[in-house]
Amino acid sequence: MEVRNALHEQIDGHDRDILVDLSSVHTADIVALRMLAFATRQAARQGRHVTLRGCCPAVRRLLHISRLIRVLEVERVAATA
């Protein structure tokens, strides 16, 4: 509930894009990802973007399996040499 409220506060209270840092998140469930998708759609209606940063492989995999990768924008990571 805290994350949901914080997202809505950022969407409704500011006029800038939103960056959600998930670098310390090691797993997520579908409910959390759907909440992020809903927030993304709400922000898009106001002409703004929500971007996910630092998604671990498990979260990326769930995004692909659930097909929420089509809705959620995930920041690309530069490949290391």
C-alpha positions as CSV (number, residue, x, y, z in Angstrom):
1,M,0.0,0.0,0.0
2,E,2.9,2.3,0.7
3,V,4.4,1.9,-2.7
4,R,1.1,2.4,-4.4
5,N,0.4,5.6,-2.4
6,A,3.9,6.9,-3.2
7,L,3.5,6.3,-6.9
8,H,0.1,8.1,-6.9
9,E,1.6,11.0,-5.0
10,Q,4.4,11.3,-7.6
11,I,1.9,11.0,-10.5
12,D,-0.6,13.4,-9.1
13,G,1.7,15.8,-7.4
14,H,4.5,16.5,-9.9
15,D,4.9,17.3,-13.6
16,R,7.9,15.2,-14.3
17,D,8.6,11.6,-15.4
18,I,8.9,9.0,-12.7
19,L,11.9,6.6,-12.3
20,V,11.2,3.6,-10.1
21,D,14.5,2.1,-8.8
22,L,14.1,-1.6,-8.3
23,S,17.8,-2.4,-7.8
24,S,17.3,-3.7,-4.3
25,V,14.3,-5.8,-5.3
26,H,15.2,-9.4,-5.9
27,T,11.7,-10.8,-6.6
28,A,8.2,-9.4,-7.3
29,D,4.8,-10.8,-7.7
30,I,2.3,-10.2,-10.4
31,V,0.2,-7.9,-8.2
32,A,3.1,-5.5,-7.7
33,L,3.9,-5.5,-11.4
34,R,0.2,-4.9,-12.3
35,M,0.2,-2.0,-9.9
36,L,3.2,-0.5,-11.7
37,A,1.5,-1.1,-15.0
38,F,-1.6,0.8,-13.8
39,A,0.6,3.7,-12.5
40,T,2.3,3.7,-15.9
41,R,-1.1,4.1,-17.7
42,Q,-2.2,6.8,-15.3
43,A,1.0,8.7,-15.9
44,A,0.7,8.3,-19.7
45,R,-2.7,9.9,-19.6
46,Q,-1.0,13.0,-18.1
47,G,1.7,12.9,-20.8
48,R,4.4,11.4,-18.5
49,H,6.5,8.2,-18.4
50,V,7.2,5.7,-15.7
51,T,10.6,3.9,-16.1
52,L,11.8,0.9,-14.1
53,R,15.5,0.9,-13.3
54,G,17.7,-1.9,-12.0
55,C,15.4,-4.8,-12.7
56,C,17.0,-8.1,-11.7
57,P,16.8,-11.1,-14.1
58,A,13.9,-12.6,-12.0
59,V,11.8,-9.5,-12.3
60,R,12.6,-9.2,-16.0
61,R,11.6,-12.8,-16.6
62,L,8.2,-12.2,-14.8
63,L,7.6,-9.1,-16.9
64,H,8.1,-11.2,-20.0
65,I,6.0,-14.1,-18.8
66,S,3.2,-11.9,-17.8
67,R,3.6,-9.8,-21.0
68,L,3.6,-6.6,-18.9
69,I,6.9,-5.8,-20.6
70,R,4.6,-4.4,-23.3
71,V,3.2,-1.9,-20.9
72,L,6.1,-1.2,-18.6
73,E,9.2,0.7,-19.7
74,V,12.4,-0.9,-18.4
75,E,15.7,1.1,-18.6
76,R,18.2,-0.6,-20.7
77,V,21.5,-1.6,-19.2
78,A,24.7,-1.0,-21.0
79,A,26.6,-4.2,-21.8
80,T,29.9,-4.7,-20.1
81,A,32.9,-5.7,-22.2
